[in-house]
C-alpha cells in the first residue's frame, strides 16, 4: 500500500492514526500541493487532487479518509478493530466520524480561513457565529464521550481517529477545560502511541515550514 498525504492535513492525520493503530505496512508518499511541480505531478496520477489517497497493491485508488480506514481495517486484521463488530457500536462510530468530518472539520477550516484574511476583510460577527457553532458541536462531543473511555466505549474506533486531530488543532481561543469530559478524553488521547507517532510527523513538518525546508516527496 502507498499513502499519499501531508502531515498537516487533519484528514491525513486521521488515516495515519489508523495505519499506526493497525501497525500496517505502507509506503509513505508526502505531497505538498502548494508546490506547483508536486501538485502537477500528483494530479497527473490523480486528477481530483485530493489528499489523502491510498493506492492498494492492485492499483486501486481510494481517496476518502473514512473509506481508506475501512479498507485498512478489513485487510489488516491484527491489532485494533477500528470498525466494531457490534452493529450498534459500528453505526455509532460511523455517525460520530461523519459528525467530525462534515461539521467539526468544516467549522474549524472556516475559522482558520477567516483568520488568514487581511484585517480589513475580517468579519467579527461571522467569526462569533463560527465560534458559537464550534461550541455547540464540542458540547455535543462532550456529551457523547461521557461515561466512555473512548468515543464509542472501551474500544478505539474510526471515530477516535477522526476526533483526535481536531482536538489537537482547535483555535487558540478555545478553552478545552470548559468541556470536562472532552478534556479528560484529550488528556488520555495524547498518550496513545498512534497519536504520538503522528504528532512527531506534524512537528517535523511544522519545523520544515518554519525553516523554509520542504519535506521530501
N, C-alpha and C positions, 0 to 999 in steps of 0.2 A: 504494500500500500504506500502511496505517496500523498502527503498532506501539503497543499499549497495554502499558505497562511501568512499573517503578520501578527506578532505577539501583542501589539497594541489594540487589536480589534477584539471587542468583547465576545463576538460570536466565535472567533478563532480560539480565544481563551477557553470558551465553553467546550469546544471539541478537544483541545489539548488536555483539559482536566479528565475527560472521558478516556482518552487514549492512555494517560498515565494511570488512571484507576484500573484499567484492564491490563496494564503492562503489555500493551500491544506493540509489536514490531512495525515501525513505519519509517519512511524516508522523509525528513522534514525539508520542505522547499519554501524558503522565505521569499515573499513577493512584496515589493514596495510599489504600490500602484501610483504613488506620487512621482515616481521616476518615469519619464516618458518612454525610455527604452525598455525598462522592465514591463511597463504597462502594455506596450505594443507587443512584446514577445508573449506575454501571458494571454492577451486577447486573441492572438493568432491560434493559440491552443484551445482557449475557452472564451468565445466571443462575448458571452454575457458579462465577463469581467468581475465576477463576484468572488469574494473570499468568505469563508474557507471553501476549499474544493478538495475532495478526496478522489484519487484515482485508484481503482482497485487493480489487482493483478490481471484481471481480464480486460482492463482498459475502460471500465465503466466509470463515468464521472458523476459524482454526487455533490451538489452544491448547497444543500440546505443543512444547517448545523444539526438540527434535531434528527433528520433522516440519516445523516452521517453517523451520529451516535447510535441510532437504532441498528444500522448496518454493522458497526463495530461490535455492538452487544450480541448480535446474532452470530457473528463469525469468530469472535474471540470469547469462548465460553468460560474461560477460567476467571477467577478473581471476582470483583464486584459485579452484581447483576443490576444494571442500570435501568432496566425495564422490569418492574416487579412481575412475578408470575401471578400474584393475586390480582384478579380482574379489577377490583375496586381501587387498589393502590396504583395499578397500572394506569387507569383513567385519571386518577388524581395527579400522578406525576406528569402526565401529558398536559392536563389542564393548567397546572401551575407553570409548566415550561412555556406554554403559549402565552400565559399572562406576563411572564418575564419578557419574552421576545417581542410580543405585539404591543405591549403598553409600557413596561418599565424601561426597556432599552430605548424605545421611541421617545419617551419624555426626556430621558437623560440626554439623548442626542440633540433634541431641540434646545435644551438649556445650554449645552456646550456650544452649539452653533450660534446661539444668541450672544454668548459671551465673546465669541470671536469677531463679532461685528464691531465696526468703529463706534466709539462712544456716542456720536451724534445719531447713529442709526438704531441704537438700542431702545427698546420699548419697556419701561419699568412695569407697566400694567400687565403686559403679556408675560413678563418674567415672573411676576407674582402669581399669575394664573397657572403657569407651568409648575411652580413650586407647590402650589395647592394640590395640583394633580399628583405630584410626586408624593406628597404627604398622604394622600388618600390611598395610593397603592402600597406604600410602605406600611401603613396601618393595617391594610388587608393581609400583607405577608406576616406582620407581627401576630395577627390572629391565627393565621394558618399554621405557624410553627409552634404555637402554644401547646404544651403537653407532648411535643415530639422532640426527639433528638435531632433528626434531620427533617426536611420539609414533609416527607411522606412517612414518617415513623422512625424506626431504628435504622433502616437501610438507606444508604446513599444512592440517589437515583438521578435520572436525567434532569429533574427539576433543580437539584442542587448544583449540577454542572452549569446550569443557566444562571442561577441566582448569585453565586459567589462572585463572578466577575463584575456584576452590577454593584454589589455592596463594596467591592474594592475600589470602585471609581465614582462613588457618589460625590456630588458637588461639595466643595469645602464647607459651605454654609449649612449643610445638613448635619444635625447632631444625632448620630445613630443611638446614643444613650437614651434618647427620648422614647425609643421603641424597645422596651425592656427585653422581650422575647427575641426579637430580631438581633439585638445587640449581643445577647447570650449566644445565639446561633453563630454570629460573625466571629466571636472570640474563639469558638471551637473550630470553625472552618479554617481559620488562619493556621491551625496546627496540622491540617490534613496534608499528607505527603504529596498528593497530586497537585494541590494548590501551591505548595512551596516550590515545586518544580516549575510551574507556570509563572509564578511570581519572579523567579530567578530570570526567566526569559524576558519578562516585562522590564525588569530593572536593567538588564543588558541593553535592550532596545532603546530605553529612555536615555541611557548613558551615551549610546551611539548617536542619538539625535542631538544631544547637548554638545558633543564633541565634533559634530559635523561628519562623523564616520557612519556610513550606512551599513547595516548588517549584510553579510554576503548572501547572494541569492541561493 
